[in-house]
Amino acid sequence: MTEQRLLQLLRENNLKITTAESCTGGLVAGLLCDISGISAHFEEGYITYSENSKIKNLNVSQDTLDNYGVVSVETAQEMAKGVLIKANANCSVATTGVAGPTGGTEETPVGCVCFAWCVGDKTYSERVIFEGTRMEVRMQAASYALEKLCEYIEKNIKE
């Protein structure tokens, strides 16, 4: 199970995690909170659904939003970096996307989710298209966010 693997990695490496979520609306944090013992590593997460909230709470730049859009890897990167600082953590995950069924465009279709992960001073990002209902997209994105975080923590341990 990804969540148990993540807890083990957090424990073994004395890491503190935080979340910044838009389209997943707290599902990543919810998956974390399902794990007994996570409170030693997870103190806070942020749901920043609006552009204003991303700017106010996570220090996302208005220029980034204007130039790349709210659903972009650039915005996700700023969310992940901003929440890392705000929560005084050493790893973070951020999600921003279009869960649907409306809101998609040709460039950013329904199911498009942009992710960013910070582990220490390294930042990773990715854009993924999921299929399904609104809830299916959100759940797939939340699970994916934690799976990839495990990979990035493991990668940084080896380096």
Summary of the structure (lengths in Angstrom):
residues: 159
radius of gyration: 14.5
end to end distance: 24.3
largest distance: 43.5
contacts: 563
relative contact order: 0.18
helix: 47%
strand: 21%
